[in-house]
Amino acid sequence: MTINTTPKETPTGDGNPTAGNTINDLNFPTAERNDKAFSNLRAAFAMKGHALHRTDPADGAVTYWAERCGLVRYLPTIDTARRFLEQIGGRL
């Protein structure tokens, strides 16, 4: 018994979203790109032993704060958070 399939078939549907093309940041809405930037920044803070948090973007203006050993540092913008990461020796 043989199965009739064509060689090098690419999967379709959600099983493999990268089949035939690549995913880049331009494929996502702006809000998701900002979330990705925050996630990367949060990971960089974690590498230096800090926890980075932010307010909910749905509530209005977003503010950030870094925490370590019970001490908290208020960071009004994401740029301030990036500068603080550099001060503690982290890199993106």
C-alpha positions in Angstrom: 0.0 0.0 0.0 1.4 3.4 -0.9 0.5 6.8 0.3 0.2 9.5 -2.3 1.9 12.6 -1.0 4.0 15.2 -2.7 7.6 15.6 -1.6 8.5 18.6 0.5 5.0 19.5 1.6 4.8 22.4 3.9 2.4 22.3 6.9 -0.6 24.5 6.7 -2.7 26.1 9.5 -1.5 27.0 13.0 0.6 23.9 13.4 3.6 25.6 12.0 3.2 29.4 11.7 6.6 29.9 10.3 6.2 27.5 7.3 7.2 29.4 4.2 7.9 32.8 5.8 9.5 34.3 8.8 8.0 36.3 11.6 9.3 39.7 12.3 8.2 42.6 14.6 6.3 44.3 11.8 3.8 41.4 11.7 2.5 42.3 15.1 0.5 45.3 16.3 2.4 48.1 18.0 1.1 47.2 21.5 2.6 43.7 21.1 6.0 45.1 20.0 6.0 47.3 23.1 5.2 44.3 25.2 8.1 42.5 23.6 10.5 45.4 24.4 9.3 45.3 28.1 9.7 41.5 28.2 13.3 41.8 26.9 14.0 44.6 29.4 12.5 42.5 32.3 14.7 39.6 31.3 17.8 41.8 31.4 16.9 43.0 34.8 16.4 39.4 36.0 19.9 38.6 34.8 21.2 41.2 37.2 19.1 40.0 40.2 16.4 42.7 39.9 12.6 42.4 39.2 11.1 44.9 36.8 7.4 45.7 37.0 5.1 48.1 35.3 1.6 49.4 35.7 -1.2 48.1 33.5 -1.2 49.8 30.1 -5.0 49.7 30.0 -5.1 52.0 33.1 -3.4 54.9 31.4 0.2 56.1 31.4 2.7 53.3 32.1 5.2 53.6 34.9 7.9 51.2 35.9 9.7 50.1 39.1 12.6 47.9 39.8 12.9 45.8 43.0 15.7 43.9 44.7 15.9 42.7 48.3 12.8 44.6 49.2 14.1 47.9 47.9 12.2 49.6 45.2 13.3 52.2 42.6 10.7 54.2 40.8 11.3 54.5 37.0 8.9 56.9 35.3 9.6 55.8 31.7 11.0 52.9 29.8 14.1 55.0 28.9 14.7 55.6 32.6 14.5 51.9 33.1 17.1 51.3 30.3 19.4 53.8 31.9 19.1 52.2 35.3 19.8 48.8 33.7 23.1 50.3 32.4 23.9 51.7 35.9 23.6 48.2 37.4 25.8 46.7 34.7 23.2 45.1 32.5 22.9 45.1 28.8 20.1 44.5 26.3 
